[in-house]
Amino acid sequence: MPKPEILDPQGQAVAGALARLGVTVAGVRQGKHFELDVDDEIDDETLQRIAGNLLANPVIEDWTVRRIGNEP
Amino acid sequence: MPKPEILDPQGQAVAGALARLGVTVAGVRQGKHFELDVDDEIDDETLQRIAGNLLANPVIEDWTVRRIGNEP
């Protein structure tokens, strides 16, 4: 997700399109979403490192890691 | 998120980069993430309609809507 102080033209385009469709939103931000299929052995620290060093650009993006189970 | 049967070259590139860094993952899928700042009055049905008609391409993408509160 782009940091709050970073311009987000894609999000602004979505907000404009919504307004033309009659839905008023206070704001839209567009970011990326990655789903990694990993072994349980990979610890949270490794996942944080992957997210911060490889997937996100920490200069302009905020990021969060969420570990979800493998639902049956 | 691209549907399982849809090729995801960006996800594959990330998986390859991770492998070169010594982290083995079973798979990576890359999708989009939107955060909408909306009034509480907007109901879930409207949000589902926004997501399915405007934000996602339902031919090639799966999507979910998650409503989160405005944490203080």
Backbone of each chain as nested JSON, in Angstrom:
{
  "chains": [
    {"id": "A", "residues": [
      {"number": 1, "name": "MET", "atoms": {"N": [0.858, -1.192, 0.0], "CA": [0.0, 0.0, 0.0], "C": [0.895, 1.243, 0.0]}},
      {"number": 2, "name": "PRO", "atoms": {"N": [0.662, 2.184, -0.931], "CA": [1.498, 3.396, -0.918], "C": [1.346, 4.159, 0.397]}},
      {"number": 3, "name": "LYS", "atoms": {"N": [2.438, 4.727, 0.863], "CA": [2.377, 5.499, 2.103], "C": [1.425, 6.686, 1.925]}},
      {"number": 4, "name": "PRO", "atoms": {"N": [0.867, 7.175, 3.042], "CA": [-0.14, 8.254, 2.923], "C": [0.367, 9.478, 2.172]}},
      {"number": 5, "name": "GLU", "atoms": {"N": [1.66, 9.775, 2.278], "CA": [2.162, 10.987, 1.636], "C": [2.534, 10.763, 0.173]}},
      {"number": 6, "name": "ILE", "atoms": {"N": [2.401, 9.519, -0.314], "CA": [2.741, 9.208, -1.702], "C": [1.487, 9.324, -2.564]}},
      {"number": 7, "name": "LEU", "atoms": {"N": [1.604, 10.004, -3.711], "CA": [0.481, 10.106, -4.636], "C": [0.095, 8.719, -5.135]}},
      {"number": 8, "name": "ASP", "atoms": {"N": [-1.201, 8.509, -5.338], "CA": [-1.692, 7.216, -5.807], "C": [-2.669, 7.461, -6.956]}},
      {"number": 9, "name": "PRO", "atoms": {"N": [-2.158, 7.679, -8.172], "CA": [-3.042, 8.014, -9.297], "C": [-4.056, 6.92, -9.598]}},
      {"number": 10, "name": "GLN", "atoms": {"N": [-3.68, 5.639, -9.41], "CA": [-4.641, 4.567, -9.685], "C": [-5.808, 4.632, -8.713]}},
      {"number": 11, "name": "GLY", "atoms": {"N": [-5.481, 4.866, -7.427], "CA": [-6.541, 5.004, -6.44], "C": [-7.44, 6.192, -6.739]}},
      {"number": 12, "name": "GLN", "atoms": {"N": [-6.825, 7.292, -7.187], "CA": [-7.621, 8.48, -7.518], "C": [-8.53, 8.204, -8.707]}},
      {"number": 13, "name": "ALA", "atoms": {"N": [-8.043, 7.432, -9.681], "CA": [-8.873, 7.09, -10.832], "C": [-10.072, 6.266, -10.397]}},
      {"number": 14, "name": "VAL", "atoms": {"N": [-9.852, 5.323, -9.479], "CA": [-10.96, 4.503, -8.986], "C": [-11.963, 5.375, -8.244]}},
      {"number": 15, "name": "ALA", "atoms": {"N": [-11.468, 6.297, -7.413], "CA": [-12.37, 7.182, -6.674], "C": [-13.197, 8.019, -7.647]}},
      {"number": 16, "name": "GLY", "atoms": {"N": [-12.573, 8.513, -8.727], "CA": [-13.296, 9.294, -9.718], "C": [-14.352, 8.465, -10.431]}},
      {"number": 17, "name": "ALA", "atoms": {"N": [-14.005, 7.225, -10.767], "CA": [-14.971, 6.35, -11.45], "C": [-16.155, 6.052, -10.538]}},
      {"number": 18, "name": "LEU", "atoms": {"N": [-15.881, 5.816, -9.258], "CA": [-16.959, 5.555, -8.304], "C": [-17.879, 6.759, -8.202]}},
      {"number": 19, "name": "ALA", "atoms": {"N": [-17.298, 7.966, -8.162], "CA": [-18.115, 9.171, -8.059], "C": [-19.039, 9.288, -9.269]}},
      {"number": 20, "name": "ARG", "atoms": {"N": [-18.529, 8.964, -10.462], "CA": [-19.372, 9.028, -11.665], "C": [-20.487, 7.989, -11.627]}},
      {"number": 21, "name": "LEU", "atoms": {"N": [-20.278, 6.893, -10.877], "CA": [-21.315, 5.866, -10.738], "C": [-22.255, 6.174, -9.576]}},
      {"number": 22, "name": "GLY", "atoms": {"N": [-22.032, 7.294, -8.906], "CA": [-22.943, 7.701, -7.848], "C": [-22.567, 7.217, -6.465]}},
      {"number": 23, "name": "VAL", "atoms": {"N": [-21.388, 6.632, -6.312], "CA": [-20.936, 6.177, -4.999], "C": [-19.837, 7.123, -4.529]}},
      {"number": 24, "name": "THR", "atoms": {"N": [-20.09, 7.802, -3.445], "CA": [-19.101, 8.749, -2.951], "C": [-18.249, 8.091, -1.872]}},
      {"number": 25, "name": "VAL", "atoms": {"N": [-16.953, 8.086, -2.085], "CA": [-16.036, 7.545, -1.085], "C": [-15.061, 8.648, -0.693]}},
      {"number": 26, "name": "ALA", "atoms": {"N": [-14.606, 8.585, 0.533], "CA": [-13.686, 9.616, 1.02], "C": [-12.288, 9.425, 0.462]}},
      {"number": 27, "name": "GLY", "atoms": {"N": [-11.987, 8.212, 0.018], "CA": [-10.669, 7.984, -0.535], "C": [-10.481, 6.543, -0.944]}},
      {"number": 28, "name": "VAL", "atoms": {"N": [-9.601, 6.331, -1.907], "CA": [-9.251, 4.977, -2.343], "C": [-7.737, 4.918, -2.463]}},
      {"number": 29, "name": "ARG", "atoms": {"N": [-7.145, 3.863, -1.951], "CA": [-5.721, 3.624, -2.152], "C": [-5.582, 2.238, -2.773]}},
      {"number": 30, "name": "GLN", "atoms": {"N": [-4.721, 2.146, -3.778], "CA": [-4.505, 0.851, -4.407], "C": [-3.105, 0.361, -4.11]}},
      {"number": 31, "name": "GLY", "atoms": {"N": [-3.019, -0.885, -3.71], "CA": [-1.721, -1.478, -3.446], "C": [-1.642, -2.878, -4.015]}},
      {"number": 32, "name": "LYS", "atoms": {"N": [-0.614, -3.592, -3.597], "CA": [-0.427, -4.96, -4.081], "C": [-0.722, -5.948, -2.97]}},
      {"number": 33, "name": "HIS", "atoms": {"N": [-0.978, -7.159, -3.383], "CA": [-1.33, -8.222, -2.457], "C": [-0.614, -9.481, -2.937]}},
      {"number": 34, "name": "PHE", "atoms": {"N": [0.159, -10.09, -2.063], "CA": [0.851, -11.323, -2.429], "C": [0.375, -12.451, -1.539]}},
      {"number": 35, "name": "GLU", "atoms": {"N": [0.124, -13.597, -2.126], "CA": [-0.154, -14.8, -1.339], "C": [0.982, -15.78, -1.564]}},
      {"number": 36, "name": "LEU", "atoms": {"N": [1.689, -16.096, -0.484], "CA": [2.797, -17.037, -0.563], "C": [2.379, -18.348, 0.081]}},
      {"number": 37, "name": "ASP", "atoms": {"N": [2.623, -19.422, -0.628], "CA": [2.334, -20.757, -0.119], "C": [3.64, -21.294, 0.467]}},
      {"number": 38, "name": "VAL", "atoms": {"N": [3.762, -21.257, 1.804], "CA": [5.039, -21.608, 2.444], "C": [4.853, -22.735, 3.452]}},
      {"number": 39, "name": "ASP", "atoms": {"N": [5.967, -23.384, 3.782], "CA": [5.967, -24.394, 4.832], "C": [5.72, -23.748, 6.187]}},
      {"number": 40, "name": "ASP", "atoms": {"N": [5.183, -24.524, 7.121], "CA": [4.989, -24.016, 8.475], "C": [6.326, -23.681, 9.133]}},
      {"number": 41, "name": "GLU", "atoms": {"N": [7.414, -24.3, 8.623], "CA": [8.723, -24.091, 9.261], "C": [9.241, -22.656, 9.072]}},
      {"number": 42, "name": "ILE", "atoms": {"N": [8.8, -21.998, 8.03], "CA": [9.264, -20.621, 7.795], "C": [8.725, -19.729, 8.901]}},
      {"number": 43, "name": "ASP", "atoms": {"N": [9.647, -19.071, 9.609], "CA": [9.211, -18.289, 10.776], "C": [8.777, -16.885, 10.355]}},
      {"number": 44, "name": "ASP", "atoms": {"N": [8.153, -16.201, 11.3], "CA": [7.605, -14.882, 11.007], "C": [8.703, -13.907, 10.594]}},
      {"number": 45, "name": "GLU", "atoms": {"N": [9.89, -14.065, 11.194], "CA": [10.977, -13.136, 10.881], "C": [11.36, -13.241, 9.401]}},
      {"number": 46, "name": "THR", "atoms": {"N": [11.423, -14.474, 8.907], "CA": [11.738, -14.666, 7.489], "C": [10.665, -14.041, 6.612]}},
      {"number": 47, "name": "LEU", "atoms": {"N": [9.413, -14.218, 7.006], "CA": [8.329, -13.647, 6.207], "C": [8.414, -12.123, 6.202]}},
      {"number": 48, "name": "GLN", "atoms": {"N": [8.724, -11.542, 7.366], "CA": [8.868, -10.082, 7.435], "C": [10.011, -9.626, 6.531]}},
      {"number": 49, "name": "ARG", "atoms": {"N": [11.097, -10.415, 6.51], "CA": [12.252, -10.052, 5.693], "C": [11.886, -10.123, 4.209]}},
      {"number": 50, "name": "ILE", "atoms": {"N": [11.174, -11.187, 3.835], "CA": [10.742, -11.328, 2.441], "C": [9.878, -10.136, 2.044]}},
      {"number": 51, "name": "ALA", "atoms": {"N": [8.91, -9.79, 2.905], "CA": [7.983, -8.711, 2.567], "C": [8.714, -7.376, 2.459]}},
      {"number": 52, "name": "GLY", "atoms": {"N": [9.577, -7.1, 3.438], "CA": [10.215, -5.788, 3.473], "C": [11.335, -5.623, 2.48]}},
      {"number": 53, "name": "ASN", "atoms": {"N": [12.042, -6.709, 2.147], "CA": [13.201, -6.582, 1.269], "C": [12.888, -6.903, -0.182]}},
      {"number": 54, "name": "LEU", "atoms": {"N": [11.958, -7.834, -0.401], "CA": [11.745, -8.27, -1.775], "C": [10.421, -7.782, -2.349]}},
      {"number": 55, "name": "LEU", "atoms": {"N": [9.348, -7.908, -1.588], "CA": [8.025, -7.642, -2.169], "C": [7.67, -6.159, -2.139]}},
      {"number": 56, "name": "ALA", "atoms": {"N": [7.964, -5.499, -1.032], "CA": [7.584, -4.09, -0.911], "C": [8.779, -3.193, -1.192]}},
      {"number": 57, "name": "ASN", "atoms": {"N": [8.491, -1.975, -1.594], "CA": [9.503, -0.927, -1.666], "C": [9.323, -0.061, -0.422]}},
      {"number": 58, "name": "PRO", "atoms": {"N": [10.165, -0.267, 0.597], "CA": [9.906, 0.399, 1.881], "C": [10.05, 1.919, 1.819]}},
      {"number": 59, "name": "VAL", "atoms": {"N": [10.597, 2.439, 0.732], "CA": [10.703, 3.896, 0.606], "C": [9.323, 4.525, 0.393]}},
      {"number": 60, "name": "ILE", "atoms": {"N": [8.499, 3.853, -0.378], "CA": [7.204, 4.462, -0.722], "C": [6.008, 3.63, -0.268]}},
      {"number": 61, "name": "GLU", "atoms": {"N": [6.248, 2.449, 0.292], "CA": [5.114, 1.578, 0.62], "C": [5.136, 1.138, 2.078]}},
      {"number": 62, "name": "ASP", "atoms": {"N": [3.947, 1.081, 2.664], "CA": [3.754, 0.395, 3.935], "C": [3.321, -1.034, 3.637]}},
      {"number": 63, "name": "TRP", "atoms": {"N": [3.604, -1.931, 4.556], "CA": [3.22, -3.318, 4.292], "C": [2.922, -4.027, 5.607]}},
      {"number": 64, "name": "THR", "atoms": {"N": [2.095, -5.042, 5.491], "CA": [1.789, -5.894, 6.634], "C": [1.867, -7.343, 6.178]}},
      {"number": 65, "name": "VAL", "atoms": {"N": [2.186, -8.22, 7.134], "CA": [2.227, -9.652, 6.859], "C": [1.129, -10.311, 7.68]}},
      {"number": 66, "name": "ARG", "atoms": {"N": [0.341, -11.147, 7.04], "CA": [-0.715, -11.853, 7.737], "C": [-0.547, -13.336, 7.426]}},
      {"number": 67, "name": "ARG", "atoms": {"N": [-0.426, -14.154, 8.473], "CA": [-0.269, -15.584, 8.248], "C": [-1.635, -16.213, 8.408]}},
      {"number": 68, "name": "ILE", "atoms": {"N": [-2.088, -16.876, 7.366], "CA": [-3.391, -17.526, 7.447], "C": [-3.202, -19.022, 7.282]}},
      {"number": 69, "name": "GLY", "atoms": {"N": [-4.04, -19.765, 7.949], "CA": [-3.921, -21.222, 7.907], "C": [-4.386, -21.767, 6.583]}},
      {"number": 70, "name": "ASN", "atoms": {"N": [-4.148, -23.025, 6.418], "CA": [-4.577, -23.729, 5.212], "C": [-5.912, -24.384, 5.521]}},
      {"number": 71, "name": "GLU", "atoms": {"N": [-6.982, -23.645, 5.239], "CA": [-8.291, -24.174, 5.607], "C": [-8.611, -25.445, 4.82]}},
      {"number": 72, "name": "PRO", "atoms": {"N": [-9.211, -26.41, 5.477], "CA": [-9.515, -27.666, 4.801], "C": [-10.664, -27.486, 3.801]}}
    ]},
    {"id": "B", "residues": [
      {"number": 1, "name": "MET", "atoms": {"N": [-7.078, -11.146, -6.848], "CA": [-6.172, -12.277, -6.974], "C": [-6.539, -13.069, -8.234]}},
      {"number": 2, "name": "PRO", "atoms": {"N": [-5.547, -13.365, -9.118], "CA": [-5.888, -14.145, -10.311], "C": [-6.452, -15.512, -9.932]}},
      {"number": 3, "name": "LYS", "atoms": {"N": [-7.424, -15.986, -10.686], "CA": [-7.991, -17.309, -10.424], "C": [-6.912, -18.377, -10.568]}},
      {"number": 4, "name": "PRO", "atoms": {"N": [-7.089, -19.508, -9.895], "CA": [-6.036, -20.536, -9.9], "C": [-5.64, -20.995, -11.303]}},
      {"number": 5, "name": "GLU", "atoms": {"N": [-6.591, -20.987, -12.244], "CA": [-6.273, -21.486, -13.588], "C": [-5.655, -20.423, -14.481]}},
      {"number": 6, "name": "ILE", "atoms": {"N": [-5.533, -19.189, -13.955], "CA": [-4.965, -18.099, -14.745], "C": [-3.463, -17.999, -14.469]}},
      {"number": 7, "name": "LEU", "atoms": {"N": [-2.674, -17.895, -15.531], "CA": [-1.233, -17.726, -15.366], "C": [-0.938, -16.423, -14.623]}},
      {"number": 8, "name": "ASP", "atoms": {"N": [0.096, -16.452, -13.783], "CA": [0.453, -15.263, -13.007], "C": [1.957, -15.046, -13.118]}},
      {"number": 9, "name": "PRO", "atoms": {"N": [2.407, -14.421, -14.227], "CA": [3.854, -14.273, -14.446], "C": [4.545, -13.461, -13.359]}},
      {"number": 10, "name": "GLN", "atoms": {"N": [3.844, -12.468, -12.786], "CA": [4.486, -11.678, -11.731], "C": [4.732, -12.539, -10.491]}},
      {"number": 11, "name": "GLY", "atoms": {"N": [3.731, -13.347, -10.153], "CA": [3.904, -14.245, -9.013], "C": [5.032, -15.237, -9.252]}},
      {"number": 12, "name": "GLN", "atoms": {"N": [5.112, -15.742, -10.492], "CA": [6.18, -16.691, -10.817], "C": [7.548, -16.026, -10.723]}},
      {"number": 13, "name": "ALA", "atoms": {"N": [7.627, -14.76, -11.124], "CA": [8.9, -14.043, -11.036], "C": [9.32, -13.887, -9.574]}},
      {"number": 14, "name": "VAL", "atoms": {"N": [8.354, -13.586, -8.704], "CA": [8.663, -13.455, -7.282], "C": [9.127, -14.796, -6.718]}},
      {"number": 15, "name": "ALA", "atoms": {"N": [8.442, -15.881, -7.103], "CA": [8.831, -17.201, -6.619], "C": [10.259, -17.531, -7.061]}},
      {"number": 16, "name": "GLY", "atoms": {"N": [10.6, -17.181, -8.315], "CA": [11.951, -17.425, -8.805], "C": [12.992, -16.615, -8.053]}},
      {"number": 17, "name": "ALA", "atoms": {"N": [12.677, -15.355, -7.775], "CA": [13.612, -14.499, -7.046], "C": [13.827, -15.038, -5.632]}},
      {"number": 18, "name": "LEU", "atoms": {"N": [12.741, -15.493, -4.998], "CA": [12.867, -16.062, -3.652], "C": [13.754, -17.303, -3.673]}},
      {"number": 19, "name": "ALA", "atoms": {"N": [13.583, -18.141, -4.684], "CA": [14.395, -19.364, -4.772], "C": [15.874, -19.005, -4.89]}},
      {"number": 20, "name": "ARG", "atoms": {"N": [16.188, -17.973, -5.683], "CA": [17.585, -17.555, -5.829], "C": [18.138, -16.997, -4.527]}},
      {"number": 21, "name": "LEU", "atoms": {"N": [17.244, -16.482, -3.654], "CA": [17.681, -15.976, -2.353], "C": [17.704, -17.078, -1.3]}},
      {"number": 22, "name": "GLY", "atoms": {"N": [17.367, -18.293, -1.693], "CA": [17.454, -19.403, -0.758], "C": [16.183, -19.689, 0.011]}},
      {"number": 23, "name": "VAL", "atoms": {"N": [15.091, -19.027, -0.353], "CA": [13.817, -19.292, 0.314], "C": [12.936, -20.055, -0.663]}},
      {"number": 24, "name": "THR", "atoms": {"N": [12.568, -21.271, -0.284], "CA": [11.748, -22.072, -1.173], "C": [10.28, -21.936, -0.79]}},
      {"number": 25, "name": "VAL", "atoms": {"N": [9.479, -21.526, -1.72], "CA": [8.04, -21.432, -1.476], "C": [7.337, -22.305, -2.504]}},
      {"number": 26, "name": "ALA", "atoms": {"N": [6.186, -22.824, -2.087], "CA": [5.444, -23.709, -2.986], "C": [4.734, -22.917, -4.069]}},
      {"number": 27, "name": "GLY", "atoms": {"N": [4.526, -21.626, -3.838], "CA": [3.849, -20.831, -4.85], "C": [3.648, -19.407, -4.392]}},
      {"number": 28, "name": "VAL", "atoms": {"N": [3.567, -18.509, -5.359], "CA": [3.279, -17.104, -5.073], "C": [2.235, -16.644, -6.079]}},
      {"number": 29, "name": "ARG", "atoms": {"N": [1.222, -15.949, -5.589], "CA": [0.242, -15.319, -6.472], "C": [0.216, -13.841, -6.139]}},
      {"number": 30, "name": "GLN", "atoms": {"N": [0.236, -13.004, -7.171], "CA": [0.177, -11.571, -6.932], "C": [-1.158, -11.026, -7.393]}},
      {"number": 31, "name": "GLY", "atoms": {"N": [-1.77, -10.219, -6.555], "CA": [-3.031, -9.587, -6.911], "C": [-3.044, -8.138, -6.498]}},
      {"number": 32, "name": "LYS", "atoms": {"N": [-4.231, -7.558, -6.541], "CA": [-4.374, -6.16, -6.163], "C": [-5.091, -6.05, -4.842]}},
      {"number": 33, "name": "HIS", "atoms": {"N": [-4.922, -4.905, -4.223], "CA": [-5.51, -4.644, -2.919], "C": [-6.014, -3.207, -2.94]}},
      {"number": 34, "name": "PHE", "atoms": {"N": [-7.277, -3.023, -2.621], "CA": [-7.838, -1.67, -2.58], "C": [-8.316, -1.369, -1.173]}},
      {"number": 35, "name": "GLU", "atoms": {"N": [-8.011, -0.196, -0.691], "CA": [-8.59, 0.276, 0.554], "C": [-9.496, 1.451, 0.252]}},
      {"number": 36, "name": "LEU", "atoms": {"N": [-10.784, 1.271, 0.563], "CA": [-11.773, 2.334, 0.33], "C": [-12.169, 2.927, 1.668]}},
      {"number": 37, "name": "ASP", "atoms": {"N": [-12.147, 4.233, 1.714], "CA": [-12.568, 4.958, 2.912], "C": [-14.028, 5.364, 2.694]}},
      {"number": 38, "name": "VAL", "atoms": {"N": [-14.955, 4.632, 3.306], "CA": [-16.381, 4.848, 3.033], "C": [-17.143, 5.158, 4.313]}},
      {"number": 39, "name": "ASP", "atoms": {"N": [-18.314, 5.757, 4.129], "CA": [-19.222, 5.989, 5.259], "C": [-19.761, 4.659, 5.775]}},
      {"number": 40, "name": "ASP", "atoms": {"N": [-20.159, 4.655, 7.047], "CA": [-20.773, 3.46, 7.612], "C": [-22.091, 3.131, 6.93]}},
      {"number": 41, "name": "GLU", "atoms": {"N": [-22.7, 4.158, 6.293], "CA": [-24.017, 3.933, 5.681], "C": [-23.939, 3.007, 4.471]}},
      {"number": 42, "name": "ILE", "atoms": {"N": [-22.78, 2.946, 3.835], "CA": [-22.672, 2.086, 2.65], "C": [-22.781, 0.63, 3.096]}},
      {"number": 43, "name": "ASP", "atoms": {"N": [-23.757, -0.074, 2.51], "CA": [-23.995, -1.439, 2.981], "C": [-23.087, -2.436, 2.259]}},
      {"number": 44, "name": "ASP", "atoms": {"N": [-23.09, -3.663, 2.792], "CA": [-22.197, -4.68, 2.247], "C": [-22.509, -4.982, 0.785]}},
      {"number": 45, "name": "GLU", "atoms": {"N": [-23.803, -4.916, 0.444], "CA": [-24.184, -5.239, -0.931], "C": [-23.544, -4.255, -1.907]}},
      {"number": 46, "name": "THR", "atoms": {"N": [-23.561, -2.974, -1.537], "CA": [-22.935, -1.967, -2.4], "C": [-21.436, -2.228, -2.526]}},
      {"number": 47, "name": "LEU", "atoms": {"N": [-20.804, -2.594, -1.407], "CA": [-19.366, -2.868, -1.463], "C": [-19.075, -4.067, -2.366]}},
      {"number": 48, "name": "GLN", "atoms": {"N": [-19.916, -5.105, -2.258], "CA": [-19.724, -6.273, -3.116], "C": [-19.882, -5.874, -4.592]}},
      {"number": 49, "name": "ARG", "atoms": {"N": [-20.853, -4.974, -4.853], "CA": [-21.085, -4.549, -6.227], "C": [-19.891, -3.746, -6.75]}},
      {"number": 50, "name": "ILE", "atoms": {"N": [-19.362, -2.859, -5.902], "CA": [-18.182, -2.081, -6.288], "C": [-17.017, -3.016, -6.61]}},
      {"number": 51, "name": "ALA", "atoms": {"N": [-16.803, -3.987, -5.727], "CA": [-15.658, -4.882, -5.909], "C": [-15.818, -5.718, -7.167]}},
      {"number": 52, "name": "GLY", "atoms": {"N": [-17.01, -6.293, -7.355], "CA": [-17.201, -7.218, -8.461], "C": [-17.343, -6.542, -9.807]}},
      {"number": 53, "name": "ASN", "atoms": {"N": [-17.89, -5.333, -9.833], "CA": [-18.154, -4.674, -11.117], "C": [-17.065, -3.697, -11.52]}},
      {"number": 54, "name": "LEU", "atoms": {"N": [-16.459, -3.047, -10.533], "CA": [-15.522, -1.979, -10.892], "C": [-14.078, -2.357, -10.613]}},
      {"number": 55, "name": "LEU", "atoms": {"N": [-13.813, -2.937, -9.447], "CA": [-12.415, -3.132, -9.064], "C": [-11.826, -4.42, -9.632]}},
      {"number": 56, "name": "ALA", "atoms": {"N": [-12.602, -5.479, -9.6], "CA": [-12.066, -6.765, -10.068], "C": [-12.568, -7.061, -11.468]}},
      {"number": 57, "name": "ASN", "atoms": {"N": [-11.829, -7.879, -12.169], "CA": [-12.285, -8.438, -13.437], "C": [-12.748, -9.855, -13.134]}},
      {"number": 58, "name": "PRO", "atoms": {"N": [-14.06, -10.07, -13.016], "CA": [-14.544, -11.374, -12.536], "C": [-14.253, -12.511, -13.505]}},
      {"number": 59, "name": "VAL", "atoms": {"N": [-13.839, -12.208, -14.727], "CA": [-13.507, -13.277, -15.673], "C": [-12.217, -13.977, -15.249]}},
      {"number": 60, "name": "ILE", "atoms": {"N": [-11.271, -13.204, -14.74], "CA": [-9.964, -13.793, -14.438], "C": [-9.572, -13.664, -12.975]}},
      {"number": 61, "name": "GLU", "atoms": {"N": [-10.378, -12.946, -12.18], "CA": [-9.95, -12.703, -10.805], "C": [-10.988, -13.146, -9.787]}},
      {"number": 62, "name": "ASP", "atoms": {"N": [-10.508, -13.703, -8.686], "CA": [-11.334, -13.905, -7.5], "C": [-11.149, -12.692, -6.598]}},
      {"number": 63, "name": "TRP", "atoms": {"N": [-12.154, -12.403, -5.775], "CA": [-12.032, -11.237, -4.919], "C": [-12.819, -11.454, -3.628]}},
      {"number": 64, "name": "THR", "atoms": {"N": [-12.375, -10.792, -2.599], "CA": [-13.075, -10.815, -1.321], "C": [-13.173, -9.383, -0.817]}},
      {"number": 65, "name": "VAL", "atoms": {"N": [-14.198, -9.128, -0.023], "CA": [-14.388, -7.828, 0.601], "C": [-14.267, -8.013, 2.102]}},
      {"number": 66, "name": "ARG", "atoms": {"N": [-13.476, -7.166, 2.724], "CA": [-13.315, -7.226, 4.172], "C": [-13.572, -5.831, 4.713]}},
      {"number": 67, "name": "ARG", "atoms": {"N": [-14.522, -5.724, 5.645], "CA": [-14.831, -4.414, 6.222], "C": [-14.054, -4.299, 7.529]}},
      {"number": 68, "name": "ILE", "atoms": {"N": [-13.215, -3.305, 7.632], "CA": [-12.458, -3.114, 8.869], "C": [-12.835, -1.778, 9.483]}},
      {"number": 69, "name": "GLY", "atoms": {"N": [-12.818, -1.756, 10.785], "CA": [-13.194, -0.523, 11.479], "C": [-12.122, 0.538, 11.361]}},
      {"number": 70, "name": "ASN", "atoms": {"N": [-12.474, 1.706, 11.806], "CA": [-11.544, 2.825, 11.804], "C": [-10.889, 2.877, 13.175]}},
      {"number": 71, "name": "GLU", "atoms": {"N": [-9.808, 2.159, 13.32], "CA": [-9.175, 2.088, 14.641], "C": [-8.677, 3.459, 15.096]}},
      {"number": 72, "name": "PRO", "atoms": {"N": [-8.843, 3.753, 16.358], "CA": [-8.421, 5.069, 16.861], "C": [-6.901, 5.187, 16.894]}}
    ]}
  ]
}
